[in-house]
Structures are given as structure tokens and as C-alpha cells.
């Protein structure tokens, strides 16, 4: 039987929907799908209806802790690891080609490849922070990124883009979810990979991605709203560090 066209959307499909907490305890159990988060013994589900399962004990424990910390209603903005798990399970497995195309586009506009040419103090700060990471990427990952000081677009070497795509393709869906969240957060796939590989911490990646903003704030001052945005950015970077660290336990 056909459903009426004007049938109201389910609450779970509404933007900003915040379900009420209905469980007493979140835990996890090993299953054939991995370590599945449970709510009062029943498997938690992703928005697509799949089992909320993580690849290892450490990550499942962290995600279950987010569900135990929920108050009267679920605030998904306060559950960054759960959101990463949703992305890994519901999206990363079916969108590899789309993901590789997106990561290639980010490589062409990477923050670390477009340093400022003035003033001298800002240029020096960016060079001191970014050059070691660029050198690490070339030495350890085989990714030679070229910086561009002109206003004319300069494509990255084809070999670099190809090697980058291969590296991302070889990552697990859970690792890829973290990389694809970190890249737009920092405006840099290089910093995303540095965080993924443990070359930098979340705080360091945050600071390296905001050298220009920090310089402007020192020069012209900032306000409470700007400081709040910066702290939210830092918190996201720290959550991504937690996510990536769990793969190394």
C-alpha cells in the first residue's frame, strides 16, 4: 500500500532532532561486526540503521563513554567520536571514489602550500611551523608538496596526488572517517595525515592551522566569539587525536 505523500517525516529525520535518553547504561560487546555499543544490552544503531560497531576495544569504550555521559536528551554535538563512527559505518564504505576525489581537491589548496609572503613575522612563524611538517610528509609518506607564493594556481605533482590517494585508499573506513573530518577542519590534508600518523598532537595541529588567525588576533585583537570558535576548533582537534590514538592501542 502506498503511503500518503503528505505523511509527516519521522522525528529522527528532522534537522536538529534530539532524542530523549531512554537507556540506563551504555556498554559494548564483541560481535561478528566488531565491538558493538549497547544500550541496556541492546545494540545501538547508526542513522542508517546499522549496528554501531567499532573495530577495537579502546574505541568502543570511548564511544560507549559518550553515551553514558548523555543527559536528559542526546546532544550529538557533544559526541564527536559517535559522529565519526556514524560517518565510518554509514558513508565511508560506499564512497571511496568520491572520497579520493575530494581529498585530491583539498591537496590542490592545502593551507601549508600557500604561506603568506608578508609581513615578515607572519612568514617566519608559518615557515617555522609548517616546513618541518612538509619535510616529514615527504620523508615519511613520500608526499612532496610544493608551496605556492603567487596568486596563480599551481597544481601539485601528479605523483604526490597519486600517492596521497593510495594512502587514503589503504586506510580503514574508520581511519578514513577521521582523515576526512580532520582535513576540512584544518584546511590541510597534510596536517590531517600528520595527526593520523601521530606526527603532531591535536593541540599542535590546531595551532599550526591557525597561525594566521593567531597573528591577526595579536595584531588587531579578538573578541569572545572568536575565542569561542577557536576553543571549539581545538576541542574537535583533540577529539580527532583521541580517535586516531585508539587505532594504535
Secondary structure, 3 states (H helix, E strand, C coil): CCCCCCCCCCHHHCCCCCCECCCCCEEEEEECCEEEEEECCEECECCCCCECEECCHHHHHHHHHHHHCCCCECCHHHCHHHHHHHHHHHHHCCCHHHHHHHHHHHHHCCHHHCCCCCCHHHHHHHHHHHHHHHHHHHHHHCCCCCCCCCCCCCCCCHHHHHHHHHHHHHCCHHHHHHHHHHHHHHCCHHHHHHHHCCCCCHHHHHHHHCHHHHHHHHHHCCCHHHHHHHHHHHHHHHHHHHHHHHHHC
